[in-house]
Amino acid sequence: MSFNEEIRKRIFKKACLARAFEEEVYRRVSEKQIKIPVYLSAGQEFISATIAVFLEEFQVDEKQIFIQHRGHATYLSFGGSLTELIFELLGDSRGCSNGMGGSASIQCREKNIYGHDGLMGSHGPISVGMCYGNKKFTLCFAGDAAAEEDYFLAAIGWASTKKLPIWFIIEDNNLSILTEKKIRRSWEMHDIASAFKMEAFSVSDDPYELWAKLLESSIKKPLLLNVNTNRLFWHAGAGVDSPDIPDIHKNWLTNDNRSIFEQEKRRVSDAWSKCLRLLEKK
């Protein structure tokens, strides 16, 4: 399936929902309405949006998804409940993790979305173990720092050896909190995966380029995609590390697309208002 206008708009709509949500959370953290640490995925939302639409297009309905701590966009792109995510950030028992997981440990069992447990990169071997056990197609999203952990690298090697149907999606924003990759290591994840004899690519988070690489891949084989992206806000909380970090997806907000973004912003705002009203009644 080629990348056409209908697919582009579906990806854009998912990405708009994620960006609108993160901007709303940013505002509420700044105003101290949210008092827990939050890990915002603004700038990285086109990765999960593109992969979600790709798998929808090819009717990959049976899948299990392991997300990293910066997982709001992934959760929303794959159909996690917006209302339950809001309740989770507010610490309410109606949240997607019963109000006990916070921003970093969100989940949706109905969509087979499994949350992060707080140990950096631990979901790598967990996702491989589950895939090995049930042989279902698995997605494992991780940051570029989490993927450096020894047990994560060992899990990639095991997945390759056993030829498991798992895709590792490395959301590479070049930062471990504020430490750049060039200080932490002299190698790249896709080179390591290739050395393990796994299909691996380095690609940008431009949906056109990412879609093309997905078309070259098979859900029946292990794959690692190192997707180069930008984190627009702080590692945790509401702030900007540097004004020089580009928002490379702003060019998607052309006049014909802006109405979609505004629609998703209203949807997010209405959902927050509804949740707050329900909290007042509790």
LONUFI-667804 format. One record per residue: residue in one letter; x, y, z of N, C-alpha, C, O in turn. Coordinates in steps of 0.05 Angstrom, whole numbers, padded with zeros to 5 digits, always signed. Layout:
N
AXYZXYZXYZXYZ
...
% end
This chain:
282
M+00017-00024+00000+00000+00000+00000+00018+00025+00000+00034+00029+00018
S+00015+00041-00021+00031+00066-00022+00021+00087-00003-00002+00086+00006
F+00038+00106+00002+00031+00128+00020+00014+00148+00006+00024+00164-00010
N-00013+00148+00010-00031+00165-00004-00043+00186+00014-00036+00187+00038
E-00060+00203+00004-00071+00225+00019-00089+00215+00042-00088+00227+00064
E-00104+00194+00038-00121+00184+00060-00104+00174+00083-00111+00178+00106
I-00082+00160+00077-00064+00150+00098-00051+00173+00112-00049+00174+00137
R-00042+00193+00097-00029+00216+00109-00047+00230+00129-00038+00238+00151
K-00073+00232+00123-00091+00246+00141-00097+00229+00166-00101+00240+00187
R-00098+00203+00163-00102+00186+00186-00078+00188+00205-00081+00189+00230
I-00054+00188+00194-00030+00191+00211-00031+00219+00225-00025+00221+00248
F-00037+00239+00209-00038+00266+00220-00058+00269+00242-00052+00282+00262
K-00081+00256+00239-00102+00258+00260-00092+00246+00286-00096+00258+00308
K-00079+00223+00284-00069+00210+00309-00047+00228+00321-00046+00231+00346
A-00029+00238+00305-00008+00255+00315-00019+00281+00327-00008+00291+00347
C-00040+00292+00315-00052+00316+00326-00064+00311+00354-00062+00328+00371
L-00077+00288+00357-00088+00281+00383-00066+00280+00404-00068+00291+00426
A-00044+00267+00397-00022+00265+00416-00009+00292+00422-00004+00298+00446
R-00005+00308+00402+00007+00335+00406-00012+00352+00422-00003+00367+00440
A-00037+00352+00416-00057+00368+00431-00057+00359+00460-00059+00376+00478
F-00056+00333+00465-00056+00323+00493-00031+00333+00508-00033+00343+00530
E-00008+00331+00495+00017+00339+00509+00018+00369+00514+00028+00377+00535
E+00008+00385+00496+00007+00414+00500-00012+00421+00523-00006+00439+00539
E-00034+00406+00525-00053+00411+00547-00040+00402+00574-00043+00416+00594
V-00026+00380+00574-00013+00371+00598+00009+00391+00606+00012+00397+00630
Y+00024+00400+00587+00045+00420+00591+00033+00445+00606+00044+00454+00625
R+00010+00454+00596-00002+00477+00608-00011+00471+00637-00007+00488+00655
R-00023+00448+00641-00033+00442+00668-00011+00436+00688-00013+00441+00712
V+00012+00425+00678+00035+00422+00696+00046+00450+00703+00053+00455+00726
S+00048+00468+00683+00058+00495+00688+00041+00509+00709+00051+00525+00725
E+00015+00504+00708-00004+00517+00727-00007+00501+00753-00024+00507+00769
K+00009+00480+00755+00010+00463+00780-00017+00448+00785-00023+00442+00808
Q-00032+00444+00764-00056+00427+00766-00049+00398+00766-00063+00381+00778
I-00027+00391+00754-00016+00364+00754+00010+00365+00771+00028+00382+00765
K+00012+00348+00791+00034+00351+00810+00053+00328+00810+00070+00326+00828
I+00050+00310+00791+00068+00287+00790+00087+00291+00766+00082+00308+00749
P+00110+00277+00766+00128+00278+00742+00114+00269+00717+00100+00248+00717
V+00117+00284+00695+00105+00275+00670+00127+00274+00649+00146+00290+00650
Y+00124+00255+00630+00144+00251+00609+00131+00255+00583+00117+00237+00572
L+00134+00279+00572+00119+00287+00548+00133+00278+00522+00157+00279+00520
S+00117+00268+00504+00127+00257+00478+00123+00277+00455+00126+00268+00432
A+00118+00302+00461+00115+00322+00439+00140+00323+00422+00162+00324+00433
G+00136+00322+00396+00159+00321+00377+00164+00293+00367+00175+00290+00345
Q+00155+00273+00382+00160+00245+00374+00134+00230+00365+00135+00206+00360
E+00112+00245+00364+00086+00232+00360+00082+00219+00333+00064+00201+00330
F+00097+00227+00313+00092+00216+00286+00103+00187+00283+00097+00173+00264
I+00120+00179+00302+00131+00152+00301+00108+00132+00306+00102+00115+00289
S+00096+00134+00330+00075+00115+00336+00050+00119+00319+00037+00099+00312
A+00044+00144+00311+00021+00148+00293+00025+00134+00267+00006+00122+00257
T+00049+00136+00255+00054+00123+00229+00053+00092+00231+00040+00079+00215
I+00065+00081+00252+00065+00052+00256+00037+00042+00261+00029+00021+00251
A+00022+00057+00277-00006+00048+00283-00023+00047+00258-00037+00027+00254
V-00021+00067+00242-00037+00068+00217-00027+00046+00198-00044+00033+00184
F-00001+00041+00196+00010+00020+00179-00002-00007+00187-00011-00022+00169
L-00002-00013+00213-00013-00039+00221-00043-00041+00218-00054-00062+00213
E-00057-00018+00221-00086-00018+00215-00091-00023+00186-00108-00039+00178
E-00075-00011+00169-00078-00014+00140-00074-00042+00131-00088-00052+00113
F-00056-00056+00144-00050-00084+00136-00064-00104+00155-00058-00128+00156
Q-00084-00093+00170-00102-00109+00187-00087-00128+00206-00094-00151+00209
V-00067-00117+00219-00052-00132+00239-00067-00126+00266-00059-00109+00281
D-00088-00141+00270-00105-00136+00294-00094-00149+00319-00097-00138+00341
E-00081-00172+00316-00071-00186+00340-00042-00178+00345-00024-00187+00330
K-00038-00162+00364-00011-00152+00371-00010-00145+00400-00030-00141+00413
Q+00015-00144+00410+00020-00135+00438+00041-00114+00437+00061-00116+00423
I+00036-00093+00453+00052-00068+00451+00064-00061+00478+00049-00058+00498
F+00090-00059+00479+00104-00051+00503+00115-00023+00499+00130-00018+00480
I+00108-00005+00516+00115+00023+00512+00135+00032+00533+00137+00021+00555
Q+00150+00053+00526+00170+00064+00544+00157+00084+00563+00133+00089+00562
H+00174+00096+00580+00163+00115+00600+00152+00140+00586+00134+00153+00597
R+00163+00148+00563+00153+00171+00548+00132+00160+00528+00137+00160+00504
G+00110+00152+00539+00092+00135+00522+00064+00146+00517+00048+00132+00506
H+00059+00171+00523+00032+00182+00519+00023+00179+00489+00001+00170+00484
A+00041+00187+00471+00034+00186+00442+00029+00158+00433+00010+00153+00417
T+00045+00139+00442+00041+00111+00434+00015+00100+00444+00000+00087+00430
Y+00009+00106+00470-00016+00097+00482-00040+00107+00466-00058+00092+00460
L-00040+00133+00460-00062+00145+00445-00064+00135+00416-00086+00130+00406
S-00041+00132+00403-00041+00124+00375-00052+00096+00371-00065+00090+00351
F-00048+00079+00391-00058+00051+00389-00085+00047+00403-00093+00024+00408
G-00099+00069+00409-00126+00067+00418-00131+00067+00448-00153+00060+00457
G-00111+00074+00464-00115+00076+00492-00136+00098+00499-00138+00118+00484
S-00150+00095+00521-00171+00114+00528-00160+00141+00537-00143+00143+00555
L-00169+00162+00523-00161+00189+00530-00170+00196+00559-00155+00207+00574
T-00195+00189+00565-00206+00195+00592-00190+00181+00614-00184+00193+00634
E-00184+00156+00610-00169+00141+00630-00141+00152+00633-00130+00151+00655
L-00129+00162+00612-00102+00173+00614-00103+00199+00630-00085+00204+00646
I-00124+00215+00626-00127+00240+00642-00130+00233+00671-00117+00245+00688
F-00148+00214+00677-00152+00206+00705-00126+00196+00717-00121+00200+00741
E-00110+00182+00701-00085+00171+00712-00066+00194+00720-00054+00192+00741
L-00064+00215+00704-00047+00237+00710-00057+00253+00734-00042+00267+00747
L-00083+00250+00740-00095+00263+00763-00095+00246+00788-00105+00254+00809
G-00084+00221+00785-00082+00203+00808-00108+00191+00817-00111+00183+00840
D-00127+00189+00799-00153+00179+00805-00155+00149+00799-00141+00139+00781
S-00170+00134+00815-00172+00105+00812-00184+00097+00785-00182+00074+00777
R-00197+00115+00771-00208+00109+00745-00188+00111+00723-00194+00108+00699
G-00163+00117+00730-00141+00119+00711-00134+00092+00699-00142+00071+00708
C-00119+00093+00677-00112+00069+00662-00094+00050+00678-00092+00026+00672
S-00081+00060+00699-00066+00043+00718-00076+00047+00746-00061+00046+00765
N-00102+00052+00748-00116+00055+00774-00105+00079+00790-00108+00080+00814
G-00094+00099+00775-00084+00123+00788-00058+00118+00803-00049+00136+00818
M-00045+00095+00799-00021+00089+00814+00004+00088+00797+00027+00086+00807
G+00001+00090+00771+00024+00088+00753+00036+00115+00745+00060+00117+00739
G+00018+00135+00744+00028+00161+00736+00034+00162+00706+00024+00146+00691
S+00049+00181+00698+00055+00185+00669+00072+00163+00657+00069+00156+00634
A+00090+00152+00673+00110+00133+00662+00100+00105+00659+00111+00089+00643
S+00079+00097+00673+00070+00069+00674+00041+00067+00666+00024+00058+00682
I+00035+00074+00641+00007+00073+00632+00003+00048+00616+00021+00036+00604
Q-00022+00038+00616-00028+00013+00602-00057+00013+00593-00074+00029+00602
C-00063-00005+00575-00091-00010+00566-00093-00039+00559-00086-00048+00536
R-00103-00055+00577-00104-00084+00573-00123-00091+00549-00118-00110+00535
E-00143-00075+00545-00162-00080+00524-00148-00078+00496-00156-00092+00477
K-00128-00062+00494-00113-00059+00469-00086-00073+00470-00069-00069+00452
N-00081-00089+00491-00056-00103+00494-00032-00084+00495-00011-00089+00484
I-00036-00061+00509-00015-00042+00513-00005-00045+00542-00020-00042+00561
Y+00021-00052+00544+00032-00058+00570+00052-00036+00578+00069-00028+00562
G+00049-00026+00602+00064-00003+00611+00092-00009+00621+00099-00032+00626
H+00107+00012+00624+00134+00011+00634+00134+00008+00665+00117+00020+00678
D+00152-00008+00676+00152-00013+00705+00171+00006+00720+00172+00005+00745
G+00185+00023+00706+00203+00042+00720+00232+00036+00719+00249+00053+00723
L+00239+00010+00713+00267+00003+00710+00275+00007+00681+00263-00005+00663
M+00295+00024+00676+00302+00032+00649+00308+00007+00631+00326-00008+00636
G+00292+00005+00610+00296-00016+00590+00287-00044+00598+00291-00063+00582
S+00275-00047+00621+00267-00074+00630+00246-00086+00612+00244-00111+00610
H+00230-00069+00599+00209-00080+00582+00220-00094+00557+00206-00108+00543
G+00246-00090+00551+00258-00103+00528+00258-00134+00532+00245-00147+00516
P+00271-00144+00553+00269-00173+00557+00241-00183+00564+00234-00206+00557
I+00225-00166+00577+00197-00175+00582+00182-00179+00557+00168-00199+00553
S+00184-00160+00538+00170-00162+00512+00180-00186+00496+00164-00200+00483
V+00206-00191+00497+00217-00214+00483+00207-00240+00495+00200-00259+00481
G+00206-00241+00522+00197-00265+00535+00168-00271+00529+00161-00294+00524
M+00151-00250+00528+00123-00255+00522+00120-00263+00493+00104-00281+00487
C+00135-00251+00475+00134-00258+00446+00143-00287+00443+00132-00302+00427
Y+00164-00295+00457+00175-00322+00455+00154-00342+00466+00151-00364+00455
G+00139-00334+00486+00119-00352+00498+00094-00356+00481+00084-00378+00479
N+00084-00334+00469+00059-00337+00454+00061-00334+00424+00042-00338+00409
K+00085-00325+00415+00091-00322+00386+00073-00302+00372+00070-00302+00348
K+00061-00283+00388+00045-00262+00376+00063-00239+00367+00083-00233+00379
F+00054-00225+00346+00069-00202+00337+00071-00181+00359+00051-00174+00372
T+00095-00171+00364+00100-00154+00387+00115-00129+00378+00132-00130+00361
L+00107-00106+00390+00121-00081+00387+00134-00073+00413+00121-00075+00434
C+00159-00066+00412+00173-00056+00436+00184-00028+00430+00203-00026+00415
F+00173-00008+00443+00182+00020+00439+00202+00026+00462+00196+00020+00485
A+00225+00038+00455+00244+00045+00475+00259+00071+00467+00261+00077+00443
G+00269+00085+00487+00286+00108+00481+00314+00099+00475+00322+00076+00479
D+00331+00117+00464+00358+00110+00456+00376+00104+00480+00395+00089+00477
A+00369+00114+00504+00385+00108+00528+00377+00081+00540+00394+00065+00547
A+00351+00076+00541+00341+00050+00552+00352+00027+00535+00358+00006+00546
A+00354+00031+00509+00364+00010+00491+00393+00003+00496+00403-00018+00486
E+00408+00020+00510+00436+00015+00516+00440-00005+00538+00462-00016+00541
E+00420-00010+00554+00423-00028+00577+00430-00056+00568+00420-00066+00548
D+00448-00069+00584+00458-00095+00575+00436-00116+00571+00437-00132+00553
Y+00416-00116+00589+00395-00136+00586+00377-00130+00562+00365-00148+00551
F+00375-00105+00554+00360-00098+00530+00375-00109+00505+00362-00120+00488
L+00401-00105+00505+00417-00115+00482+00416-00145+00481+00414-00157+00459
A+00417-00158+00504+00416-00187+00505+00389-00197+00494+00387-00218+00481
A+00368-00182+00500+00341-00189+00491+00339-00188+00461+00327-00205+00448
I+00351-00167+00449+00352-00164+00420+00366-00189+00408+00357-00200+00388
G+00389-00197+00420+00403-00220+00410+00387-00245+00411+00388-00262+00392
W+00372-00249+00433+00355-00273+00436+00332-00272+00415+00326-00293+00403
A+00320-00249+00411+00298-00247+00391+00308-00254+00363+00294-00267+00348
S+00333-00245+00357+00344-00252+00331+00350-00282+00328+00344-00294+00308
T+00362-00293+00349+00368-00322+00349+00344-00339+00345+00344-00359+00330
K+00322-00331+00358+00297-00347+00357+00278-00338+00335+00256-00348+00331
K+00287-00318+00320+00272-00307+00297+00243-00301+00305+00224-00309+00293
L+00241-00285+00327+00214-00279+00338+00201-00256+00322+00215-00239+00310
P+00174-00256+00321+00159-00235+00307+00157-00210+00324+00135-00203+00334
I+00179-00196+00328+00180-00172+00345+00194-00149+00331+00215-00153+00318
W+00183-00126+00334+00195-00102+00323+00204-00084+00347+00188-00078+00364
F+00230-00077+00347+00240-00058+00367+00240-00031+00354+00253-00026+00333
I+00226-00012+00365+00224+00015+00355+00239+00033+00374+00230+00039+00396
I+00263+00042+00366+00280+00059+00383+00274+00088+00376+00280+00098+00354
E+00261+00102+00395+00254+00130+00391+00278+00147+00399+00281+00154+00423
D+00295+00152+00380+00322+00163+00385+00321+00194+00384+00323+00206+00363
N+00319+00206+00408+00319+00236+00409+00347+00246+00417+00351+00270+00422
N+00367+00228+00418+00395+00235+00422+00401+00243+00451+00423+00252+00456
L+00382+00239+00469+00386+00249+00496+00379+00228+00517+00359+00214+00515
S+00397+00226+00537+00390+00212+00562+00389+00234+00583+00409+00242+00594
I+00365+00243+00589+00359+00267+00604+00371+00291+00589+00357+00303+00573
L+00397+00297+00593+00410+00318+00577+00436+00310+00565+00450+00326+00553
T+00443+00284+00569+00469+00274+00559+00466+00263+00530+00450+00245+00526
E+00481+00275+00511+00478+00266+00484+00492+00239+00479+00508+00230+00494
K+00483+00227+00457+00494+00200+00450+00524+00200+00447+00537+00181+00455
K+00535+00221+00435+00564+00221+00429+00581+00220+00454+00604+00212+00453
I+00569+00227+00477+00583+00226+00502+00580+00198+00514+00598+00188+00528
R+00558+00185+00509+00551+00159+00521+00562+00135+00506+00569+00115+00518
R+00564+00137+00480+00572+00114+00464+00583+00122+00436+00578+00144+00427
S+00597+00103+00424+00609+00108+00398+00596+00090+00376+00608+00087+00355
W+00573+00079+00382+00560+00061+00363+00530+00068+00361+00520+00084+00377
E+00517+00056+00341+00488+00061+00337+00473+00035+00340+00483+00013+00334
M+00448+00037+00348+00431+00014+00354+00427-00004+00329+00427-00028+00331
H+00423+00009+00306+00418-00008+00282+00442-00024+00274+00440-00046+00263
D+00467-00014+00280+00491-00029+00275+00493-00053+00293+00501-00075+00284
I+00486-00050+00319+00486-00072+00337+00466-00093+00329+00472-00117+00329
A+00442-00085+00322+00421-00104+00313+00430-00119+00288+00426-00143+00286
S+00443-00105+00269+00453-00118+00245+00474-00139+00252+00476-00160+00239
A+00491-00132+00272+00511-00151+00281+00499-00177+00292+00511-00198+00291
F+00475-00174+00304+00460-00196+00314+00445-00211+00292+00430-00230+00297
K+00450-00202+00267+00437-00214+00243+00407-00210+00242+00392-00227+00234
M+00399-00186+00252+00371-00178+00251+00369-00155+00230+00387-00139+00227
E+00346-00155+00216+00341-00133+00198+00339-00107+00214+00325-00105+00234
A+00354-00087+00205+00355-00062+00221+00359-00038+00203+00374-00040+00183
F+00347-00015+00209+00349+00009+00194+00351+00033+00213+00341+00033+00235
S+00365+00053+00203+00363+00080+00215+00347+00097+00197+00352+00098+00173
V+00327+00111+00208+00308+00126+00191+00299+00151+00207+00300+00151+00231
S+00290+00171+00193+00279+00194+00206+00250+00189+00214+00238+00169+00205
D+00238+00207+00230+00210+00203+00237+00191+00217+00217+00167+00220+00223
D+00201+00224+00194+00183+00234+00173+00165+00210+00164+00176+00189+00156
P+00139+00213+00165+00121+00191+00159+00126+00178+00132+00123+00154+00129
Y+00133+00195+00112+00138+00184+00085+00161+00164+00086+00159+00142+00075
E+00183+00172+00098+00207+00155+00099+00202+00131+00117+00210+00109+00110
L+00189+00135+00139+00184+00113+00158+00165+00092+00145+00169+00068+00148
W+00145+00102+00131+00126+00084+00117+00141+00066+00097+00135+00042+00094
A+00159+00078+00082+00174+00064+00062+00190+00041+00074+00192+00019+00063
K+00203+00046+00098+00218+00025+00111+00200+00003+00122+00207-00020+00122
L+00176+00011+00131+00157-00009+00141+00148-00028+00119+00144-00052+00124
L+00145-00017+00095+00137-00033+00072+00158-00055+00065+00152-00075+00054
E+00183-00049+00073+00205-00068+00068+00207-00090+00089+00222-00109+00086
S+00191-00088+00110+00193-00105+00133+00171-00126+00135+00150-00123+00122
S+00175-00146+00150+00156-00167+00154+00149-00170+00184+00166-00169+00201
I+00123-00173+00190+00115-00176+00218+00121-00204+00228+00117-00210+00251
K+00131-00222+00210+00138-00249+00218+00167-00252+00227+00176-00273+00235
K+00182-00230+00224+00211-00231+00230+00219-00208+00249+00205-00188+00251
P+00241-00212+00264+00250-00190+00282+00261-00167+00266+00272-00170+00244
L+00257-00143+00276+00265-00118+00263+00272-00098+00284+00260-00096+00305
L+00293-00082+00278+00298-00058+00295+00299-00034+00277+00314-00032+00258
L+00283-00014+00285+00282+00012+00272+00293+00033+00291+00280+00038+00312
N+00315+00045+00285+00325+00068+00300+00314+00093+00287+00324+00102+00266
V+00294+00105+00300+00280+00128+00288+00290+00154+00300+00286+00159+00324
N+00303+00170+00284+00314+00195+00294+00292+00216+00296+00277+00221+00278
T+00291+00228+00320+00269+00246+00326+00278+00268+00344+00302+00270+00351
N+00260+00286+00353+00266+00307+00372+00247+00307+00395+00223+00305+00391
R+00258+00310+00419+00242+00314+00443+00239+00344+00448+00260+00357+00452
L+00215+00355+00446+00212+00384+00447+00214+00395+00476+00222+00418+00480
F+00206+00379+00496+00204+00390+00523+00224+00376+00541+00238+00358+00533
W+00224+00384+00566+00243+00372+00586+00240+00342+00587+00220+00331+00579
H+00261+00330+00597+00260+00301+00603+00235+00294+00620+00221+00275+00614
A+00231+00310+00641+00207+00307+00658+00197+00335+00665+00213+00352+00673
G+00171+00339+00662+00160+00365+00669+00154+00382+00645+00155+00374+00622
A+00148+00408+00651+00141+00427+00631+00162+00448+00628+00165+00466+00645
G+00177+00446+00607+00198+00466+00602+00212+00459+00576+00207+00437+00564
V+00229+00476+00566+00243+00472+00541+00273+00472+00546+00284+00490+00558
D+00287+00450+00537+00315+00448+00542+00331+00469+00526+00349+00482+00536
S+00322+00473+00501+00336+00493+00484+00317+00503+00463+00303+00487+00451
P+00317+00529+00458+00300+00540+00436+00311+00531+00408+00297+00536+00388
D+00334+00520+00408+00346+00512+00382+00336+00484+00373+00341+00477+00350
I+00322+00469+00390+00311+00443+00382+00288+00448+00363+00268+00460+00370
P+00290+00439+00338+00269+00445+00318+00244+00427+00321+00246+00404+00328
D+00221+00439+00317+00196+00424+00315+00193+00418+00285+00180+00434+00271
I+00204+00396+00276+00206+00391+00248+00179+00384+00235+00177+00382+00211
H+00158+00380+00251+00132+00373+00240+00113+00397+00238+00090+00393+00230
K+00123+00421+00243+00105+00444+00240+00096+00448+00212+00074+00458+00207
N+00112+00439+00193+00104+00442+00165+00079+00425+00157+00068+00429+00136
W+00072+00406+00175+00047+00391+00170+00023+00407+00176+00001+00401+00166
L+00026+00428+00192+00003+00445+00199-00003+00466+00178-00002+00490+00183
T-00008+00456+00154-00016+00474+00133-00045+00482+00137-00058+00472+00155
N-00055+00501+00121-00082+00511+00125-00103+00489+00125-00122+00490+00141
D-00100+00470+00107-00121+00449+00105-00119+00430+00129-00139+00416+00135
N-00096+00428+00142-00093+00409+00164-00098+00422+00191-00104+00409+00210
R-00096+00449+00192-00099+00463+00218-00126+00457+00231-00129+00456+00255
S-00147+00454+00214-00174+00449+00225-00174+00422+00240-00189+00419+00260
I-00159+00403+00230-00158+00377+00243-00144+00380+00271-00154+00369+00291
F-00123+00395+00271-00109+00399+00297-00126+00414+00317-00127+00407+00340
E-00140+00434+00307-00158+00449+00325-00181+00432+00335-00189+00434+00358
Q-00190+00414+00319-00212+00395+00327-00201+00377+00349-00216+00372+00369
E-00177+00366+00346-00166+00349+00367-00160+00364+00393-00163+00353+00415
K-00152+00389+00390-00148+00406+00414-00174+00410+00430-00174+00408+00454
R-00196+00414+00415-00222+00417+00429-00230+00390+00442-00241+00390+00464
R-00225+00368+00428-00231+00342+00439-00216+00337+00465-00228+00328+00485
V-00191+00344+00465-00175+00340+00490-00184+00359+00512-00187+00350+00535
S-00189+00384+00505-00199+00403+00525-00225+00395+00537-00229+00396+00561
D-00244+00385+00520-00270+00376+00530-00267+00352+00548-00281+00349+00568
A-00248+00334+00541-00244+00310+00558-00233+00318+00585-00241+00306+00606
W-00215+00337+00586-00204+00346+00612-00227+00359+00629-00229+00353+00653
S-00243+00375+00616-00265+00388+00631-00284+00367+00642-00293+00370+00665
K-00290+00347+00626-00308+00325+00636-00296+00311+00660-00310+00306+00679
C-00270+00304+00658-00257+00289+00680-00257+00306+00706-00261+00296+00727
L-00251+00332+00703-00250+00349+00726-00278+00352+00739-00280+00353+00764
R-00299+00353+00723-00326+00354+00734-00332+00329+00750-00344+00330+00771
L-00324+00306+00738-00329+00281+00752-00313+00279+00778-00323+00267+00797
L-00290+00290+00778-00274+00289+00803-00287+00306+00825-00287+00299+00848
E-00299+00328+00816-00313+00346+00836-00337+00332+00849-00343+00337+00872
K-00349+00314+00834-00373+00300+00844-00366+00276+00861-00382+00266+00876
K-00341+00268+00860-00332+00243+00874-00333+00247+00904-00327+00229+00919
% end
